[in-house]
């Protein structure tokens, strides 16, 4: 019974981890191709038509800064500075976003908040992949369930940091744009996929650790009385056989001398 429940938990956990991987890939590959949902996935969209050197509309994705519909994207840059959207000029950029970093386009706060958030997403993806392959054995092994639980909990840790940093960064950036009368909005798909992946990792972590601990002690304890009972039964049979043989021998000796 416990093994069956553990197997079901392992299968559900594997499905959850698979779902979290798909959602993370949607976020990371946004802007790569003009297909749904990649062309609808972005962290922030702003009307940057009033900013010198920027597109009419700018969208910040994981690797790119793109135009409307995630088209007209720039070159893919790892943890790209947010100010690369207006790298050709700075006229009209809100002062809170400007600074000395990113070729003089980005303030320290937004530069490092984005950079660390970007790296944490990548770390979460790496441990999520390791957890997926380990969780494939979780339905039939308590050890595999525990190892997969450990790996997905590490992925959840990095995902928690990355999702929190990304959310704070782009919510504050949107507020800065709006305070300067520049229309801006958060990307529903990017943050929906982000927190959806986080929720899937969280549930998988709980199920894998429950599966690891399920039935271990009870199976060991319940097996001991059965062994002890059989052993006592066997020893009792030997003692009865010995006593019966001894009694029959005594009767034969008595009859011979009678």
C-alpha positions in Angstrom: 0.0 0.0 0.0 2.7 2.5 1.0 4.7 1.6 -2.1 1.7 2.3 -4.3 1.1 5.7 -2.7 4.8 6.5 -3.0 4.8 5.5 -6.7 1.8 7.8 -7.4 3.5 10.7 -5.6 6.6 10.1 -7.7 4.6 10.2 -10.9 2.8 13.4 -10.0 6.1 15.0 -8.9 7.7 14.1 -12.3 4.7 15.7 -14.1 5.1 18.8 -11.9 8.8 19.1 -12.6 8.2 18.6 -16.3 5.6 21.4 -16.2 8.0 23.7 -14.4 10.7 23.1 -17.0 8.3 23.9 -19.9 7.3 27.2 -18.2 10.9 28.2 -17.5 11.8 27.5 -21.2 9.0 29.7 -22.3 10.4 32.5 -20.3 14.0 32.0 -21.3 13.3 31.5 -25.0 11.0 34.5 -25.3 11.8 36.6 -28.3 13.7 33.7 -30.0 10.9 33.0 -32.5 7.7 34.8 -33.6 5.4 32.0 -32.3 2.9 31.8 -29.5 3.6 32.0 -26.6 7.2 33.2 -27.2 6.0 36.3 -29.0 3.8 37.2 -26.1 6.3 36.6 -23.3 8.1 39.6 -21.9 8.8 41.1 -18.4 7.9 44.7 -19.2 6.5 46.7 -22.1 6.9 50.5 -22.3 6.1 53.2 -24.8 9.6 54.5 -25.5 8.8 56.6 -28.5 9.7 59.8 -26.6 13.2 58.4 -25.7 16.0 59.3 -28.0 17.6 56.2 -29.5 14.9 53.8 -28.4 12.2 51.9 -30.3 8.7 53.1 -30.4 7.8 50.3 -28.0 10.3 48.4 -26.0 9.9 44.9 -24.5 12.4 43.4 -22.0 12.7 39.6 -22.4 15.3 37.2 -21.0 17.9 37.6 -23.7 16.6 40.4 -25.8 15.1 43.9 -25.9 12.5 43.8 -28.6 9.8 45.9 -30.2 6.1 45.3 -30.3 5.1 41.7 -30.7 8.6 40.6 -29.7 9.9 41.6 -33.2 12.8 43.9 -34.2 14.9 42.4 -31.3 18.5 43.3 -30.7 21.3 40.9 -30.4 21.0 38.3 -27.6 23.0 39.4 -24.6 23.4 37.4 -21.3 22.1 39.4 -18.3 21.8 42.4 -20.6 21.7 45.9 -19.0 18.1 47.2 -19.0 19.4 50.5 -20.4 20.4 48.9 -23.7 16.9 49.8 -24.8 18.1 53.4 -25.3 21.8 52.8 -25.9 21.8 55.1 -28.8 20.8 58.1 -26.6 19.4 59.1 -23.3 17.1 62.1 -24.0 13.8 61.5 -22.3 14.9 58.6 -20.1 13.6 58.8 -16.5 16.5 59.8 -14.2 15.9 56.9 -11.8 16.8 54.4 -14.5 20.0 56.1 -15.7 23.5 55.5 -14.3 27.1 54.8 -15.1 26.8 51.0 -15.8 25.8 49.3 -19.0 27.8 51.8 -21.1 26.3 54.7 -19.2 22.7 53.6 -19.7 21.7 51.9 -16.4 21.7 52.7 -12.7 23.4 50.4 -10.3 20.2 49.3 -8.7 18.5 48.1 -11.9 21.8 46.8 -13.3 22.5 44.4 -10.4 18.9 43.5 -9.6 18.4 42.3 -13.2 21.8 40.6 -13.3 21.3 38.6 -10.2 17.7 37.7 -11.1 18.9 36.5 -14.5 21.6 34.2 -13.0 19.1 32.8 -10.4 16.7 31.8 -13.2 19.5 30.0 -14.9 20.6 28.2 -11.7 17.0 27.2 -11.1 16.7 25.7 -14.6 19.9 23.7 -14.1 18.8 22.1 -10.9 15.3 21.6 -12.3 16.8 19.5 -15.1 18.8 17.4 -12.7 15.7 16.9 -10.5 13.7 15.8 -13.6 16.1 12.9 -14.4 16.4 11.8 -10.8 12.6 12.0 -10.3 12.1 9.5 -13.1 13.2 6.8 -10.6 11.2 8.2 -7.7 8.1 6.0 -8.2 10.2 2.9 -7.5 12.9 4.1 -5.1 12.8 5.9 -1.8 16.4 7.0 -2.3 15.7 8.4 -5.7 12.7 10.2 -4.3 14.8 11.8 -1.5 17.6 12.8 -4.0 15.1 14.3 -6.4 13.4 16.1 -3.5 16.8 17.6 -2.5 17.6 18.7 -6.1 14.2 20.3 -6.7 14.3 22.1 -3.3 17.6 23.7 -4.4 16.0 24.7 -7.7 13.1 26.1 -5.7 15.5 28.2 -3.6 17.1 29.8 -6.7 13.7 30.2 -8.3 12.4 32.0 -5.3 15.2 34.4 -5.4 15.0 34.9 -9.1 11.3 35.4 -9.3 11.3 37.8 -6.4 14.1 39.9 -7.9 12.5 40.0 -11.3 9.1 40.9 -9.9 10.5 43.7 -7.7 12.8 45.0 -10.5 10.1 45.3 -13.2 7.3 46.5 -10.9 9.6 49.4 -9.8 10.6 50.1 -13.4 7.0 50.2 -14.5 6.2 52.6 -11.7 9.1 54.9 -12.7 7.9 55.0 -16.3 4.3 55.7 -15.2 5.5 58.4 -12.8 7.1 60.1 -15.8 3.9 59.8 -17.9 5.3 57.0 -20.0 2.8 54.1 -20.5 4.2 50.8 -19.3 2.8 47.4 -18.3 4.1 44.1 -16.9 4.1 41.0 -19.1 1.3 38.6 -17.9 2.8 35.6 -19.7 6.4 36.0 -18.3 5.3 36.5 -14.7 2.5 33.9 -15.0 5.0 31.3 -16.3 7.6 32.4 -13.6 5.3 31.9 -10.7 3.6 28.9 -12.2 7.0 27.2 -12.4 7.7 28.2 -8.8 4.4 26.7 -7.7 5.1 23.4 -9.6 8.5 23.2 -7.9 7.0 23.8 -4.5 4.4 21.1 -4.8 7.0 18.6 -6.3 9.3 19.2 -3.4 6.6 18.4 -0.8 5.5 15.2 -2.7 9.0 13.9 -3.2 10.0 14.3 0.5 6.7 12.7 1.6 7.3 9.8 -0.8 10.8 9.4 0.6 9.6 9.1 4.2 6.5 7.1 3.4 6.4 3.5 4.7 10.1 3.2 5.6 9.9 2.5 9.4 6.5 0.8 9.4 7.7 -1.8 6.8 10.8 -2.6 8.9 8.9 -2.9 12.2 6.1 -5.0 10.8 8.6 -7.5 9.3 10.2 -8.3 12.6 7.2 -9.9 14.5 6.6 -12.2 11.4 10.1 -13.5 11.5 10.1 -13.9 15.3 6.8 -15.8 15.1 8.1 -18.2 12.5 11.3 -18.7 14.5 9.4 -19.4 17.7 7.1 -21.8 15.9 10.0 -23.7 14.4 11.8 -23.9 17.8 8.6 -25.0 19.5 8.1 -27.8 16.9 11.7 -29.0 17.5 11.1 -29.1 21.3 7.8 -31.0 21.0 9.5 -33.5 18.7 12.4 -34.0 21.1 10.0 -34.5 24.1 7.8 -37.0 22.2 10.8 -39.1 21.1 12.3 -39.1 24.6 8.9 -40.3 26.1 8.5 -43.1 23.6 12.1 -44.2 24.3 11.4 -44.3 28.1 8.3 -46.4 27.5 10.2 -49.0 25.4 12.9 -49.4 28.1 10.2 -49.8 30.8 8.4 -52.5 28.8 11.6 -54.5 28.2 12.3 -54.7 32.0 8.8 -55.3 33.0 
